[in-house]
């Protein structure tokens, strides 16, 4: 166990020393995805705003305050799209990076951080759009928003661990790429992204209380919408982050040298 931890930390620290590499690669990825388009990466913002507008128009409950529901959906979609992208892309990460892994001696964590930065950049456009929607919907800027910022930083801190765990899962079980993709698409409807938890419906109660994604949404949403500190949501999200990091360190320490034989 100690040996595995040391191996994992060596790989992580080695990747940190090469931060210019994965930052540059992440920026290159974003540029390549929007090369020769008129708006470039601004399409990320347009896509987010289009999704929010569609969900508000289609799913707004009767009698529900339009401005309040717009803010609710805007924050929910911002966090959900980030988590869905991170998890879905993580499963095939080592397969996509096969040529680099086989042809270079870069630490494995470099590829994890490359996807982390890429996802964070993409999320930045959604955050900008979310802030615009919040201000237009009349949400009052208060000190409680700082708790939402802390919640987003907690999610960002958990991201490399999530990527590592799901990347190894995809390497060990290739079918998981399709399983995870389908589960994430279905999971959106079992997560309070656009539906509001009322505490009465049995299905909603189980989908909310036993769904870790709901708490990831709450750490960013509750401080802005209600001005309260979501202690329970922070506790669950922090626990999930710690468990994922412990699992990630174990996998990275034991199997980082074997990954080349699995892809």
N, C-alpha and C positions, 0 to 999 in steps of 0.2 A: 504493500500500500504506500509506504513512504517512497519507495523507488518510483512508483507510478506518478506520485505527486511531484517529485523532483523532475521527472521527464516532462511532465505537462508544463511545469513552470519554466523549464529551460526553453521549451518551444514557444511559450507565450512571450517571455522576455526577449527571445530572439526575434520574434515578429515585431515587438514594440520598437526594437532598434531599427527595424526596416519600415517604419511608419510612412516614410516618404514613398515607398514602393506601393503599398496598398492604397494610400490616398490618391496617388497618381492613377493607378489602375481603376479605381472607383470613378474618378472624374472622367476617365477615358470611356468607361462603360456608358455613363450617362450621355456623353457626347455622341457616341456611336449609335445609341438607340434613337437619337433624334437628328441624325445627320441629314442635311439637305431639306429639312422641313422648315416651313416659314416661321413658326413660333418656337421651334427648338424645344427645350425642356419646359417651356411654358404650357405645353400640351398637358403636362402633369397637373397643373393648376386647373386648366379648362376641364379635364376629365373629372377631377374631384368635384368641381362646382356643378357639373352636369349631373353627376350621381346624386349629390345632395338635393338639387332641385327636383330631380325625378322622384326620389324617395319621399320628400316632403309633399309633393303634389299627389302622389298615389296613396301613401300610407297615413297621411295626417288623420288622426281620429276625429270623429265628429264632435264639435264643440271645444276642441283643444285649441289653445292659443297658438296661432300660426307662428309668431315670433319665437315663443318658448320652445315649440316643437322643432323649429328650424335649428335652433342652437343645440337641442338635444341630439338631433340626427347628425349635425355637422361634426360634433365632437366624437360621437359614436363611430361614424364612418372613418374619420381621420385615424383613430386608434385601430379599428378593425382592419382597414386596408393595409396598414403597416404590418400588423401581426400576420395577416394572411399572406402578404408578399414574402415576409421573412421566412415563415415556416414552409411555404410552398417551394420557394427557390432553394431552401437549404437542403431539401431531400436529394436534389440532383447536383449539389454543389461540387462534390469530388469528381463526379462524372464529367461535368463541364470543364473542370480544371485538370482533366487527366493529362493533357500534354505538358502542362507546367509541372505537375507533380512528378511525372516520369522523367522529365528532361532537366529539372533543376533541383537544387538542394535547399530551396526556401523552406522555412518552418511552415508546418501545416496551418498554423494559426493565421498566417498571412492571408490565406484565402477566406478564412472566416471574417477577418477584419475588412477585407475588400468588399464582401457582401454587406457587412454591417454599415460601412460608410456609404455605399451605394444606396441602401435602403433608407438611411438617415437623410441623404440628400433629397431623395424622392419625397420623403415624408415632410421635408421642409416646405415644399410647395403646397402640400395639403394643409400644413399648419398656417401658412400665410392666408390661404383661402378661408380656413376656419375662423381666424381672427377677424377677417373682413365680415363674414356672416354674423359672428357674435356681435360686432359693433353695430351692424345694420339692423340686427334684431332687437337692439336696445339693451343688451346685456351690460350691466354696469361694471366697469373696471374697478375691482377691489383688491385688497391685499390677499384675499383668499385665492386669487389666481396664482399666487406663488406656490400654493400647495399643489395646484394642477401642474405647474412647471416641475415641481419635485416628483410628481407622479410620472410625468413623461421621462424625466431623467432616470427614474427607477426602471421603467420599461426599456430604455436605451441600455442601461447597465445589464439587464438580463438578456439582451439581444445576442451577444456573442455566445453565451451559453446555449441558448435555444438553437442557434445555427449549428453549433458543434454537435449537439445531441442528435438533431434531425439529419445532419450530414452523415454521421456515422450510421444512423438508422438506414438511410438510403443506400449506403455502401454495403451493409450487411444483408439488407432485404430490398432488392431492386423493385419489387412490386409495391413497396411502400410509397413510391412516388405517385402512383395512381390512387392508392388508398388515402393518403394524406390529402391529395388534391380534392378528392370527392368529399372527404369529411369536412374540409374547410368550407367548401361551397354549401354543404348542408348545414354546417355549424353556424353559419351566419343567421339562419332562421331560428336557431335555438339560443342565440345570444341577443341580449337587449340592445341591438344596434339601432333599430328603428321602431321596435315596439317598446311600450312603457310598462314596466313591472308594476302591477297593482296590488300584489300581495294576497290576492284572493284565488285566482285561477290556479288549480293544482299543477297543471303542466308548466305554466309560467314559473311557479314557485320552484319546482325542481330544476327547470332550465336556468334559473337565476342563481339559486343557492348552491348548486353543485357544479356550476360551470365556472372554471377559473378565469375564462376570458371576460366574464361579466365584471369581475373585480378589477381586471386590467383597464376596462372602460371606466369604471367608477372612480379610480384614482385621478383620472383626468377630468371627468365630467362633474362629479358632485361639488367640488370646490367652486366651480364657475357658476353652476346652475342654482345652488342653494347656499353657497358661502360657508359651508360646513367642512370640517376636517373628516374625511372618510377613514377613520381609524381601522375599521374591520377590513376595508378594501386594501389599505396599505399593508396590513398584517398578512393577508392572504397572498397578495402580489409579492411581497418580500420573501415569504416562505417558498413560494414557487421559484423565485429567482435563486434562492440559496440551494434548493434541491437540484435545479438545473445546472448550476455551477459545479456542485459536487459531482454530479453525473458526468458533466463535460470534462472535468479534470481527470476523472477516472478513465474515461474513454480515450482522451488525448494521451494520457500517460502510458496506457497499455497497448494501444493499437495504432499510434501515429506512424510507426515504421512498417506496419503490416498493410496500411491502406493502399499502397501501390499494387499489392497482389489481389485486392478486392475489386478494383475498378476496371 
